[in-house]
Amino acid sequence: MSKKKKIQEVIINQKAAKWCFDKGYKIYPKAVEYKETKYKQKIATKFKLVVEFGSEKKMGEKEYTQKEWSIAIWSVYNYLYNKHSGSKD
């Protein structure tokens, strides 16, 4: 019997992302944990999200894996858009 893969649904709202860009929000991952390969290279394994608005930067508490952080960024775009734009798309 094969194992079922857990699929996480992502809502990609380009309107929300554009609204955030236009207003000056920057959302990006920041590596907080690394592992070393056998060739002495460092590879990031855990990330936190940083939300930058003007000169203000805030780093989230939650840590994400390489596969999770891009999904989390879309969630933040949607959250900011729904909270501040006055639109409930």
PDB file of N, CA, C and O in Angstrom:
ATOM      1  N   MET A   1       0.837  -1.168   0.000  1.00  0.00           N
ATOM      2  CA  MET A   1       0.000   0.000   0.000  1.00  0.00           C
ATOM      3  C   MET A   1       0.894   1.248   0.000  1.00  0.00           C
ATOM      4  O   MET A   1       1.839   1.337   0.784  1.00  0.00           O
ATOM      5  N   SER A   2       0.597   2.187  -0.863  1.00  0.00           N
ATOM      6  CA  SER A   2       1.408   3.398  -0.942  1.00  0.00           C
ATOM      7  C   SER A   2       0.940   4.433   0.086  1.00  0.00           C
ATOM      8  O   SER A   2      -0.222   4.468   0.493  1.00  0.00           O
ATOM      9  N   LYS A   3       1.886   5.257   0.478  1.00  0.00           N
ATOM     10  CA  LYS A   3       1.568   6.323   1.431  1.00  0.00           C
ATOM     11  C   LYS A   3       0.922   7.489   0.695  1.00  0.00           C
ATOM     12  O   LYS A   3       1.300   7.819  -0.429  1.00  0.00           O
ATOM     13  N   LYS A   4      -0.048   8.097   1.342  1.00  0.00           N
ATOM     14  CA  LYS A   4      -0.682   9.275   0.759  1.00  0.00           C
ATOM     15  C   LYS A   4       0.134  10.506   1.120  1.00  0.00           C
ATOM     16  O   LYS A   4       0.580  10.667   2.257  1.00  0.00           O
ATOM     17  N   LYS A   5       0.316  11.354   0.150  1.00  0.00           N
ATOM     18  CA  LYS A   5       1.032  12.599   0.385  1.00  0.00           C
ATOM     19  C   LYS A   5       0.044  13.648   0.879  1.00  0.00           C
ATOM     20  O   LYS A   5      -1.073  13.758   0.374  1.00  0.00           O
ATOM     21  N   LYS A   6       0.471  14.410   1.868  1.00  0.00           N
ATOM     22  CA  LYS A   6      -0.343  15.486   2.381  1.00  0.00           C
ATOM     23  C   LYS A   6      -0.155  16.688   1.465  1.00  0.00           C
ATOM     24  O   LYS A   6       0.970  17.139   1.252  1.00  0.00           O
ATOM     25  N   ILE A   7      -1.245  17.203   0.927  1.00  0.00           N
ATOM     26  CA  ILE A   7      -1.191  18.337   0.014  1.00  0.00           C
ATOM     27  C   ILE A   7      -1.742  19.561   0.737  1.00  0.00           C
ATOM     28  O   ILE A   7      -2.849  19.533   1.275  1.00  0.00           O
ATOM     29  N   GLN A   8      -0.967  20.617   0.739  1.00  0.00           N
ATOM     30  CA  GLN A   8      -1.407  21.857   1.368  1.00  0.00           C
ATOM     31  C   GLN A   8      -1.940  22.782   0.298  1.00  0.00           C
ATOM     32  O   GLN A   8      -1.288  23.014  -0.720  1.00  0.00           O
ATOM     33  N   GLU A   9      -3.122  23.306   0.529  1.00  0.00           N
ATOM     34  CA  GLU A   9      -3.739  24.208  -0.430  1.00  0.00           C
ATOM     35  C   GLU A   9      -3.177  25.610  -0.265  1.00  0.00           C
ATOM     36  O   GLU A   9      -3.065  26.123   0.849  1.00  0.00           O
ATOM     37  N   VAL A  10      -2.831  26.211  -1.372  1.00  0.00           N
ATOM     38  CA  VAL A  10      -2.271  27.555  -1.360  1.00  0.00           C
ATOM     39  C   VAL A  10      -3.186  28.451  -2.177  1.00  0.00           C
ATOM     40  O   VAL A  10      -3.571  28.115  -3.297  1.00  0.00           O
ATOM     41  N   ILE A  11      -3.528  29.593  -1.602  1.00  0.00           N
ATOM     42  CA  ILE A  11      -4.318  30.567  -2.348  1.00  0.00           C
ATOM     43  C   ILE A  11      -3.353  31.622  -2.860  1.00  0.00           C
ATOM     44  O   ILE A  11      -2.794  32.405  -2.093  1.00  0.00           O
ATOM     45  N   ILE A  12      -3.173  31.623  -4.162  1.00  0.00           N
ATOM     46  CA  ILE A  12      -2.282  32.595  -4.791  1.00  0.00           C
ATOM     47  C   ILE A  12      -3.145  33.735  -5.306  1.00  0.00           C
ATOM     48  O   ILE A  12      -3.830  33.611  -6.321  1.00  0.00           O
ATOM     49  N   ASN A  13      -3.099  34.834  -4.593  1.00  0.00           N
ATOM     50  CA  ASN A  13      -3.903  35.995  -4.929  1.00  0.00           C
ATOM     51  C   ASN A  13      -2.966  37.087  -5.439  1.00  0.00           C
ATOM     52  O   ASN A  13      -2.375  37.831  -4.657  1.00  0.00           O
ATOM     53  N   GLN A  14      -2.843  37.167  -6.754  1.00  0.00           N
ATOM     54  CA  GLN A  14      -1.927  38.135  -7.340  1.00  0.00           C
ATOM     55  C   GLN A  14      -2.372  39.573  -7.108  1.00  0.00           C
ATOM     56  O   GLN A  14      -1.549  40.486  -7.050  1.00  0.00           O
ATOM     57  N   LYS A  15      -3.677  39.764  -6.977  1.00  0.00           N
ATOM     58  CA  LYS A  15      -4.192  41.105  -6.676  1.00  0.00           C
ATOM     59  C   LYS A  15      -3.703  41.558  -5.300  1.00  0.00           C
ATOM     60  O   LYS A  15      -3.322  42.716  -5.126  1.00  0.00           O
ATOM     61  N   ALA A  16      -3.712  40.649  -4.327  1.00  0.00           N
ATOM     62  CA  ALA A  16      -3.231  40.965  -2.985  1.00  0.00           C
ATOM     63  C   ALA A  16      -1.736  41.254  -3.006  1.00  0.00           C
ATOM     64  O   ALA A  16      -1.277  42.196  -2.359  1.00  0.00           O
ATOM     65  N   ALA A  17      -0.971  40.451  -3.745  1.00  0.00           N
ATOM     66  CA  ALA A  17       0.478  40.659  -3.826  1.00  0.00           C
ATOM     67  C   ALA A  17       0.786  42.009  -4.480  1.00  0.00           C
ATOM     68  O   ALA A  17       1.650  42.743  -4.000  1.00  0.00           O
ATOM     69  N   LYS A  18       0.103  42.335  -5.548  1.00  0.00           N
ATOM     70  CA  LYS A  18       0.318  43.624  -6.222  1.00  0.00           C
ATOM     71  C   LYS A  18      -0.032  44.771  -5.289  1.00  0.00           C
ATOM     72  O   LYS A  18       0.691  45.765  -5.239  1.00  0.00           O
ATOM     73  N   TRP A  19      -1.134  44.651  -4.544  1.00  0.00           N
ATOM     74  CA  TRP A  19      -1.533  45.694  -3.602  1.00  0.00           C
ATOM     75  C   TRP A  19      -0.426  45.901  -2.567  1.00  0.00           C
ATOM     76  O   TRP A  19      -0.083  47.037  -2.241  1.00  0.00           O
ATOM     77  N   CYS A  20       0.131  44.803  -2.053  1.00  0.00           N
ATOM     78  CA  CYS A  20       1.211  44.894  -1.061  1.00  0.00           C
ATOM     79  C   CYS A  20       2.443  45.569  -1.655  1.00  0.00           C
ATOM     80  O   CYS A  20       3.046  46.429  -1.012  1.00  0.00           O
ATOM     81  N   PHE A  21       2.824  45.191  -2.874  1.00  0.00           N
ATOM     82  CA  PHE A  21       3.981  45.806  -3.536  1.00  0.00           C
ATOM     83  C   PHE A  21       3.753  47.308  -3.719  1.00  0.00           C
ATOM     84  O   PHE A  21       4.630  48.122  -3.427  1.00  0.00           O
ATOM     85  N   ASP A  22       2.565  47.657  -4.205  1.00  0.00           N
ATOM     86  CA  ASP A  22       2.246  49.065  -4.469  1.00  0.00           C
ATOM     87  C   ASP A  22       2.259  49.909  -3.199  1.00  0.00           C
ATOM     88  O   ASP A  22       2.626  51.083  -3.243  1.00  0.00           O
ATOM     89  N   LYS A  23       1.866  49.332  -2.079  1.00  0.00           N
ATOM     90  CA  LYS A  23       1.833  50.053  -0.806  1.00  0.00           C
ATOM     91  C   LYS A  23       3.207  50.101  -0.127  1.00  0.00           C
ATOM     92  O   LYS A  23       3.401  50.858   0.824  1.00  0.00           O
ATOM     93  N   GLY A  24       4.144  49.309  -0.605  1.00  0.00           N
ATOM     94  CA  GLY A  24       5.498  49.348  -0.063  1.00  0.00           C
ATOM     95  C   GLY A  24       5.858  48.216   0.877  1.00  0.00           C
ATOM     96  O   GLY A  24       6.894  48.275   1.539  1.00  0.00           O
ATOM     97  N   TYR A  25       5.028  47.186   0.951  1.00  0.00           N
ATOM     98  CA  TYR A  25       5.351  46.026   1.784  1.00  0.00           C
ATOM     99  C   TYR A  25       6.374  45.142   1.081  1.00  0.00           C
ATOM    100  O   TYR A  25       6.310  44.939  -0.131  1.00  0.00           O
ATOM    101  N   LYS A  26       7.304  44.628   1.848  1.00  0.00           N
ATOM    102  CA  LYS A  26       8.255  43.631   1.352  1.00  0.00           C
ATOM    103  C   LYS A  26       8.191  42.456   2.317  1.00  0.00           C
ATOM    104  O   LYS A  26       8.316  42.635   3.529  1.00  0.00           O
ATOM    105  N   ILE A  27       7.999  41.273   1.789  1.00  0.00           N
ATOM    106  CA  ILE A  27       7.910  40.073   2.619  1.00  0.00           C
ATOM    107  C   ILE A  27       8.909  39.069   2.060  1.00  0.00           C
ATOM    108  O   ILE A  27       8.878  38.742   0.874  1.00  0.00           O
ATOM    109  N   TYR A  28       9.793  38.583   2.925  1.00  0.00           N
ATOM    110  CA  TYR A  28      10.830  37.672   2.454  1.00  0.00           C
ATOM    111  C   TYR A  28      11.273  36.745   3.585  1.00  0.00           C
ATOM    112  O   TYR A  28      11.093  37.054   4.763  1.00  0.00           O
ATOM    113  N   PRO A  29      11.859  35.596   3.208  1.00  0.00           N
ATOM    114  CA  PRO A  29      12.349  34.662   4.231  1.00  0.00           C
ATOM    115  C   PRO A  29      13.750  35.048   4.697  1.00  0.00           C
ATOM    116  O   PRO A  29      14.541  35.596   3.930  1.00  0.00           O
ATOM    117  N   LYS A  30      14.043  34.759   5.947  1.00  0.00           N
ATOM    118  CA  LYS A  30      15.387  34.960   6.494  1.00  0.00           C
ATOM    119  C   LYS A  30      15.814  33.641   7.128  1.00  0.00           C
ATOM    120  O   LYS A  30      15.126  33.113   8.001  1.00  0.00           O
ATOM    121  N   ALA A  31      16.923  33.125   6.697  1.00  0.00           N
ATOM    122  CA  ALA A  31      17.421  31.852   7.231  1.00  0.00           C
ATOM    123  C   ALA A  31      17.823  32.023   8.691  1.00  0.00           C
ATOM    124  O   ALA A  31      18.488  32.993   9.056  1.00  0.00           O
ATOM    125  N   VAL A  32      17.405  31.060   9.527  1.00  0.00           N
ATOM    126  CA  VAL A  32      17.744  31.119  10.952  1.00  0.00           C
ATOM    127  C   VAL A  32      18.450  29.856  11.434  1.00  0.00           C
ATOM    128  O   VAL A  32      18.968  29.813  12.550  1.00  0.00           O
ATOM    129  N   GLU A  33      18.467  28.830  10.586  1.00  0.00           N
ATOM    130  CA  GLU A  33      19.149  27.583  10.959  1.00  0.00           C
ATOM    131  C   GLU A  33      19.777  26.981   9.707  1.00  0.00           C
ATOM    132  O   GLU A  33      19.192  27.004   8.624  1.00  0.00           O
ATOM    133  N   TYR A  34      20.978  26.442   9.881  1.00  0.00           N
ATOM    134  CA  TYR A  34      21.724  25.893   8.752  1.00  0.00           C
ATOM    135  C   TYR A  34      22.199  24.480   9.075  1.00  0.00           C
ATOM    136  O   TYR A  34      22.306  24.086  10.236  1.00  0.00           O
ATOM    137  N   LYS A  35      22.480  23.732   8.013  1.00  0.00           N
ATOM    138  CA  LYS A  35      23.199  22.471   8.186  1.00  0.00           C
ATOM    139  C   LYS A  35      24.391  22.513   7.245  1.00  0.00           C
ATOM    140  O   LYS A  35      24.378  23.216   6.234  1.00  0.00           O
ATOM    141  N   GLU A  36      25.412  21.759   7.589  1.00  0.00           N
ATOM    142  CA  GLU A  36      26.630  21.750   6.789  1.00  0.00           C
ATOM    143  C   GLU A  36      26.681  20.467   5.971  1.00  0.00           C
ATOM    144  O   GLU A  36      26.427  19.380   6.491  1.00  0.00           O
ATOM    145  N   THR A  37      27.008  20.596   4.691  1.00  0.00           N
ATOM    146  CA  THR A  37      27.129  19.432   3.832  1.00  0.00           C
ATOM    147  C   THR A  37      28.513  18.820   3.995  1.00  0.00           C
ATOM    148  O   THR A  37      29.375  19.378   4.674  1.00  0.00           O
ATOM    149  N   LYS A  38      28.713  17.682   3.373  1.00  0.00           N
ATOM    150  CA  LYS A  38      30.019  17.023   3.491  1.00  0.00           C
ATOM    151  C   LYS A  38      31.133  17.816   2.811  1.00  0.00           C
ATOM    152  O   LYS A  38      32.316  17.559   3.037  1.00  0.00           O
ATOM    153  N   TYR A  39      30.742  18.790   1.969  1.00  0.00           N
ATOM    154  CA  TYR A  39      31.730  19.638   1.296  1.00  0.00           C
ATOM    155  C   TYR A  39      31.889  20.991   1.989  1.00  0.00           C
ATOM    156  O   TYR A  39      32.380  21.950   1.392  1.00  0.00           O
ATOM    157  N   LYS A  40      31.476  21.058   3.238  1.00  0.00           N
ATOM    158  CA  LYS A  40      31.624  22.255   4.085  1.00  0.00           C
ATOM    159  C   LYS A  40      30.819  23.460   3.601  1.00  0.00           C
ATOM    160  O   LYS A  40      31.164  24.604   3.897  1.00  0.00           O
ATOM    161  N   GLN A  41      29.741  23.197   2.855  1.00  0.00           N
ATOM    162  CA  GLN A  41      28.842  24.268   2.454  1.00  0.00           C
ATOM    163  C   GLN A  41      27.696  24.338   3.452  1.00  0.00           C
ATOM    164  O   GLN A  41      27.264  23.314   3.980  1.00  0.00           O
ATOM    165  N   LYS A  42      27.210  25.534   3.707  1.00  0.00           N
ATOM    166  CA  LYS A  42      26.075  25.702   4.604  1.00  0.00           C
ATOM    167  C   LYS A  42      24.798  25.826   3.783  1.00  0.00           C
ATOM    168  O   LYS A  42      24.731  26.581   2.813  1.00  0.00           O
ATOM    169  N   ILE A  43      23.787  25.065   4.195  1.00  0.00           N
ATOM    170  CA  ILE A  43      22.485  25.099   3.540  1.00  0.00           C
ATOM    171  C   ILE A  43      21.444  25.473   4.587  1.00  0.00           C
ATOM    172  O   ILE A  43      21.397  24.882   5.666  1.00  0.00           O
ATOM    173  N   ALA A  44      20.608  26.461   4.261  1.00  0.00           N
ATOM    174  CA  ALA A  44      19.563  26.878   5.193  1.00  0.00           C
ATOM    175  C   ALA A  44      18.495  25.801   5.293  1.00  0.00           C
ATOM    176  O   ALA A  44      18.085  25.231   4.282  1.00  0.00           O
ATOM    177  N   THR A  45      18.044  25.522   6.514  1.00  0.00           N
ATOM    178  CA  THR A  45      17.011  24.509   6.731  1.00  0.00           C
ATOM    179  C   THR A  45      15.763  25.069   7.398  1.00  0.00           C
ATOM    180  O   THR A  45      14.679  24.505   7.242  1.00  0.00           O
ATOM    181  N   LYS A  46      15.891  26.160   8.134  1.00  0.00           N
ATOM    182  CA  LYS A  46      14.753  26.794   8.797  1.00  0.00           C
ATOM    183  C   LYS A  46      14.756  28.288   8.489  1.00  0.00           C
ATOM    184  O   LYS A  46      15.809  28.922   8.416  1.00  0.00           O
ATOM    185  N   PHE A  47      13.562  28.833   8.312  1.00  0.00           N
ATOM    186  CA  PHE A  47      13.402  30.233   7.941  1.00  0.00           C
ATOM    187  C   PHE A  47      12.328  30.894   8.787  1.00  0.00           C
ATOM    188  O   PHE A  47      11.409  30.233   9.270  1.00  0.00           O
ATOM    189  N   LYS A  48      12.451  32.205   8.963  1.00  0.00           N
ATOM    190  CA  LYS A  48      11.397  33.023   9.534  1.00  0.00           C
ATOM    191  C   LYS A  48      11.066  34.089   8.496  1.00  0.00           C
ATOM    192  O   LYS A  48      11.919  34.478   7.699  1.00  0.00           O
ATOM    193  N   LEU A  49       9.826  34.555   8.514  1.00  0.00           N
ATOM    194  CA  LEU A  49       9.426  35.585   7.566  1.00  0.00           C
ATOM    195  C   LEU A  49       9.674  36.966   8.146  1.00  0.00           C
ATOM    196  O   LEU A  49       9.476  37.203   9.338  1.00  0.00           O
ATOM    197  N   VAL A  50      10.110  37.868   7.282  1.00  0.00           N
ATOM    198  CA  VAL A  50      10.310  39.263   7.641  1.00  0.00           C
ATOM    199  C   VAL A  50       9.319  40.087   6.821  1.00  0.00           C
ATOM    200  O   VAL A  50       9.220  39.933   5.604  1.00  0.00           O
ATOM    201  N   VAL A  51       8.595  40.957   7.506  1.00  0.00           N
ATOM    202  CA  VAL A  51       7.684  41.888   6.838  1.00  0.00           C
ATOM    203  C   VAL A  51       8.280  43.277   7.024  1.00  0.00           C
ATOM    204  O   VAL A  51       8.483  43.746   8.145  1.00  0.00           O
ATOM    205  N   GLU A  52       8.554  43.915   5.900  1.00  0.00           N
ATOM    206  CA  GLU A  52       9.171  45.243   5.918  1.00  0.00           C
ATOM    207  C   GLU A  52       8.187  46.244   5.329  1.00  0.00           C
ATOM    208  O   GLU A  52       7.616  46.024   4.260  1.00  0.00           O
ATOM    209  N   PHE A  53       8.000  47.344   6.046  1.00  0.00           N
ATOM    210  CA  PHE A  53       7.122  48.413   5.564  1.00  0.00           C
ATOM    211  C   PHE A  53       7.800  49.729   5.891  1.00  0.00           C
ATOM    212  O   PHE A  53       7.907  50.105   7.059  1.00  0.00           O
ATOM    213  N   GLY A  54       8.257  50.429   4.869  1.00  0.00           N
ATOM    214  CA  GLY A  54       9.031  51.643   5.082  1.00  0.00           C
ATOM    215  C   GLY A  54      10.346  51.286   5.763  1.00  0.00           C
ATOM    216  O   GLY A  54      11.093  50.433   5.283  1.00  0.00           O
ATOM    217  N   SER A  55      10.621  51.941   6.880  1.00  0.00           N
ATOM    218  CA  SER A  55      11.862  51.649   7.606  1.00  0.00           C
ATOM    219  C   SER A  55      11.637  50.638   8.728  1.00  0.00           C
ATOM    220  O   SER A  55      12.568  50.310   9.463  1.00  0.00           O
ATOM    221  N   GLU A  56      10.427  50.154   8.861  1.00  0.00           N
ATOM    222  CA  GLU A  56      10.086  49.223   9.938  1.00  0.00           C
ATOM    223  C   GLU A  56      10.170  47.777   9.446  1.00  0.00           C
ATOM    224  O   GLU A  56       9.638  47.439   8.389  1.00  0.00           O
ATOM    225  N   LYS A  57      10.850  46.923  10.233  1.00  0.00           N
ATOM    226  CA  LYS A  57      10.970  45.501   9.911  1.00  0.00           C
ATOM    227  C   LYS A  57      10.491  44.691  11.107  1.00  0.00           C
ATOM    228  O   LYS A  57      10.831  44.989  12.251  1.00  0.00           O
ATOM    229  N   LYS A  58       9.702  43.666  10.827  1.00  0.00           N
ATOM    230  CA  LYS A  58       9.257  42.762  11.885  1.00  0.00           C
ATOM    231  C   LYS A  58       9.484  41.331  11.428  1.00  0.00           C
ATOM    232  O   LYS A  58       9.115  40.951  10.316  1.00  0.00           O
ATOM    233  N   MET A  59      10.097  40.545  12.304  1.00  0.00           N
ATOM    234  CA  MET A  59      10.335  39.140  12.004  1.00  0.00           C
ATOM    235  C   MET A  59       9.319  38.298  12.781  1.00  0.00           C
ATOM    236  O   MET A  59       9.106  38.508  13.975  1.00  0.00           O
ATOM    237  N   GLY A  60       8.706  37.356  12.091  1.00  0.00           N
ATOM    238  CA  GLY A  60       7.733  36.475  12.730  1.00  0.00           C
ATOM    239  C   GLY A  60       8.397  35.500  13.683  1.00  0.00           C
ATOM    240  O   GLY A  60       9.612  35.307  13.645  1.00  0.00           O
ATOM    241  N   GLU A  61       7.597  34.893  14.529  1.00  0.00           N
ATOM    242  CA  GLU A  61       8.087  33.927  15.506  1.00  0.00           C
ATOM    243  C   GLU A  61       8.175  32.513  14.925  1.00  0.00           C
ATOM    244  O   GLU A  61       9.055  31.737  15.294  1.00  0.00           O
ATOM    245  N   LYS A  62       7.262  32.191  14.021  1.00  0.00           N
ATOM    246  CA  LYS A  62       7.166  30.824  13.507  1.00  0.00           C
ATOM    247  C   LYS A  62       8.291  30.509  12.533  1.00  0.00           C
ATOM    248  O   LYS A  62       8.686  31.349  11.724  1.00  0.00           O
ATOM    249  N   GLU A  63       8.801  29.278  12.624  1.00  0.00           N
ATOM    250  CA  GLU A  63       9.842  28.825  11.704  1.00  0.00           C
ATOM    251  C   GLU A  63       9.219  27.957  10.616  1.00  0.00           C
ATOM    252  O   GLU A  63       8.276  27.205  10.862  1.00  0.00           O
ATOM    253  N   TYR A  64       9.761  28.076   9.417  1.00  0.00           N
ATOM    254  CA  TYR A  64       9.266  27.349   8.255  1.00  0.00           C
ATOM    255  C   TYR A  64      10.405  26.569   7.606  1.00  0.00           C
ATOM    256  O   TYR A  64      11.573  26.937   7.728  1.00  0.00           O
ATOM    257  N   THR A  65      10.052  25.492   6.918  1.00  0.00           N
ATOM    258  CA  THR A  65      11.031  24.731   6.147  1.00  0.00           C
ATOM    259  C   THR A  65      11.160  25.361   4.760  1.00  0.00           C
ATOM    260  O   THR A  65      10.450  26.309   4.425  1.00  0.00           O
ATOM    261  N   GLN A  66      12.074  24.817   3.967  1.00  0.00           N
ATOM    262  CA  GLN A  66      12.274  25.288   2.593  1.00  0.00           C
ATOM    263  C   GLN A  66      10.978  25.181   1.792  1.00  0.00           C
ATOM    264  O   GLN A  66      10.691  26.048   0.967  1.00  0.00           O
ATOM    265  N   LYS A  67      10.206  24.146   2.023  1.00  0.00           N
ATOM    266  CA  LYS A  67       8.964  23.938   1.271  1.00  0.00           C
ATOM    267  C   LYS A  67       7.815  24.797   1.772  1.00  0.00           C
ATOM    268  O   LYS A  67       6.869  25.039   1.023  1.00  0.00           O
ATOM    269  N   GLU A  68       7.864  25.262   3.005  1.00  0.00           N
ATOM    270  CA  GLU A  68       6.736  25.964   3.615  1.00  0.00           C
ATOM    271  C   GLU A  68       6.776  27.483   3.497  1.00  0.00           C
ATOM    272  O   GLU A  68       5.721  28.118   3.495  1.00  0.00           O
ATOM    273  N   TRP A  69       7.956  28.086   3.399  1.00  0.00           N
ATOM    274  CA  TRP A  69       8.013  29.542   3.510  1.00  0.00           C
ATOM    275  C   TRP A  69       7.316  30.267   2.366  1.00  0.00           C
ATOM    276  O   TRP A  69       6.740  31.332   2.592  1.00  0.00           O
ATOM    277  N   SER A  70       7.344  29.739   1.159  1.00  0.00           N
ATOM    278  CA  SER A  70       6.675  30.433   0.052  1.00  0.00           C
ATOM    279  C   SER A  70       5.160  30.421   0.228  1.00  0.00           C
ATOM    280  O   SER A  70       4.483  31.385  -0.129  1.00  0.00           O
ATOM    281  N   ILE A  71       4.634  29.336   0.776  1.00  0.00           N
ATOM    282  CA  ILE A  71       3.197  29.255   1.069  1.00  0.00           C
ATOM    283  C   ILE A  71       2.841  30.295   2.130  1.00  0.00           C
ATOM    284  O   ILE A  71       1.812  30.963   2.031  1.00  0.00           O
ATOM    285  N   ALA A  72       3.691  30.427   3.138  1.00  0.00           N
ATOM    286  CA  ALA A  72       3.444  31.391   4.217  1.00  0.00           C
ATOM    287  C   ALA A  72       3.457  32.821   3.697  1.00  0.00           C
ATOM    288  O   ALA A  72       2.684  33.652   4.173  1.00  0.00           O
ATOM    289  N   ILE A  73       4.309  33.123   2.739  1.00  0.00           N
ATOM    290  CA  ILE A  73       4.364  34.479   2.177  1.00  0.00           C
ATOM    291  C   ILE A  73       3.044  34.819   1.500  1.00  0.00           C
ATOM    292  O   ILE A  73       2.540  35.930   1.665  1.00  0.00           O
ATOM    293  N   TRP A  74       2.477  33.892   0.745  1.00  0.00           N
ATOM    294  CA  TRP A  74       1.177  34.138   0.113  1.00  0.00           C
ATOM    295  C   TRP A  74       0.095  34.365   1.163  1.00  0.00           C
ATOM    296  O   TRP A  74      -0.806  35.178   0.956  1.00  0.00           O
ATOM    297  N   SER A  75       0.175  33.664   2.270  1.00  0.00           N
ATOM    298  CA  SER A  75      -0.789  33.862   3.355  1.00  0.00           C
ATOM    299  C   SER A  75      -0.675  35.270   3.938  1.00  0.00           C
ATOM    300  O   SER A  75      -1.688  35.893   4.258  1.00  0.00           O
ATOM    301  N   VAL A  76       0.541  35.768   4.075  1.00  0.00           N
ATOM    302  CA  VAL A  76       0.746  37.119   4.609  1.00  0.00           C
ATOM    303  C   VAL A  76       0.226  38.156   3.615  1.00  0.00           C
ATOM    304  O   VAL A  76      -0.405  39.131   4.025  1.00  0.00           O
ATOM    305  N   TYR A  77       0.477  37.968   2.317  1.00  0.00           N
ATOM    306  CA  TYR A  77      -0.078  38.879   1.311  1.00  0.00           C
ATOM    307  C   TYR A  77      -1.596  38.961   1.465  1.00  0.00           C
ATOM    308  O   TYR A  77      -2.163  40.052   1.512  1.00  0.00           O
ATOM    309  N   ASN A  78      -2.244  37.810   1.543  1.00  0.00           N
ATOM    310  CA  ASN A  78      -3.704  37.777   1.670  1.00  0.00           C
ATOM    311  C   ASN A  78      -4.172  38.435   2.963  1.00  0.00           C
ATOM    312  O   ASN A  78      -5.161  39.168   2.968  1.00  0.00           O
ATOM    313  N   TYR A  79      -3.469  38.176   4.050  1.00  0.00           N
ATOM    314  CA  TYR A  79      -3.836  38.758   5.342  1.00  0.00           C
ATOM    315  C   TYR A  79      -3.759  40.289   5.290  1.00  0.00           C
ATOM    316  O   TYR A  79      -4.707  40.972   5.679  1.00  0.00           O
ATOM    317  N   LEU A  80      -2.637  40.825   4.814  1.00  0.00           N
ATOM    318  CA  LEU A  80      -2.459  42.275   4.750  1.00  0.00           C
ATOM    319  C   LEU A  80      -3.491  42.923   3.832  1.00  0.00           C
ATOM    320  O   LEU A  80      -4.053  43.968   4.157  1.00  0.00           O
ATOM    321  N   TYR A  81      -3.731  42.301   2.697  1.00  0.00           N
ATOM    322  CA  TYR A  81      -4.694  42.836   1.738  1.00  0.00           C
ATOM    323  C   TYR A  81      -6.089  42.876   2.346  1.00  0.00           C
ATOM    324  O   TYR A  81      -6.774  43.896   2.261  1.00  0.00           O
ATOM    325  N   ASN A  82      -6.513  41.778   2.958  1.00  0.00           N
ATOM    326  CA  ASN A  82      -7.853  41.716   3.543  1.00  0.00           C
ATOM    327  C   ASN A  82      -8.005  42.666   4.734  1.00  0.00           C
ATOM    328  O   ASN A  82      -9.083  43.220   4.950  1.00  0.00           O
ATOM    329  N   LYS A  83      -6.949  42.853   5.492  1.00  0.00           N
ATOM    330  CA  LYS A  83      -7.020  43.701   6.683  1.00  0.00           C
ATOM    331  C   LYS A  83      -6.991  45.193   6.351  1.00  0.00           C
ATOM    332  O   LYS A  83      -7.718  45.976   6.962  1.00  0.00           O
ATOM    333  N   HIS A  84      -6.156  45.590   5.389  1.00  0.00           N
ATOM    334  CA  HIS A  84      -5.906  47.011   5.177  1.00  0.00           C
ATOM    335  C   HIS A  84      -6.501  47.608   3.901  1.00  0.00           C
ATOM    336  O   HIS A  84      -6.598  48.830   3.799  1.00  0.00           O
ATOM    337  N   SER A  85      -6.896  46.801   2.940  1.00  0.00           N
ATOM    338  CA  SER A  85      -7.329  47.370   1.652  1.00  0.00           C
ATOM    339  C   SER A  85      -8.789  47.780   1.652  1.00  0.00           C
ATOM    340  O   SER A  85      -9.200  48.584   0.816  1.00  0.00           O
ATOM    341  N   GLY A  86      -9.572  47.253   2.557  1.00  0.00           N
ATOM    342  CA  GLY A  86     -11.011  47.551   2.546  1.00  0.00           C
ATOM    343  C   GLY A  86     -11.768  46.632   1.611  1.00  0.00           C
ATOM    344  O   GLY A  86     -12.995  46.705   1.533  1.00  0.00           O
ATOM    345  N   SER A  87     -11.064  45.773   0.902  1.00  0.00           N
ATOM    346  CA  SER A  87     -11.685  44.824  -0.020  1.00  0.00           C
ATOM    347  C   SER A  87     -11.628  43.427   0.594  1.00  0.00           C
ATOM    348  O   SER A  87     -10.660  43.086   1.274  1.00  0.00           O
ATOM    349  N   LYS A  88     -12.641  42.636   0.362  1.00  0.00           N
ATOM    350  CA  LYS A  88     -12.689  41.276   0.910  1.00  0.00           C
ATOM    351  C   LYS A  88     -12.716  40.230  -0.201  1.00  0.00           C
ATOM    352  O   LYS A  88     -13.563  39.337  -0.201  1.00  0.00           O
ATOM    353  N   ASP A  89     -11.778  40.346  -1.152  1.00  0.00           N
ATOM    354  CA  ASP A  89     -11.702  39.383  -2.278  1.00  0.00           C
ATOM    355  C   ASP A  89     -11.289  38.024  -1.806  1.00  0.00           C
ATOM    356  O   ASP A  89     -11.175  37.100  -2.611  1.00  0.00           O
TER     357      ASP A  89
END
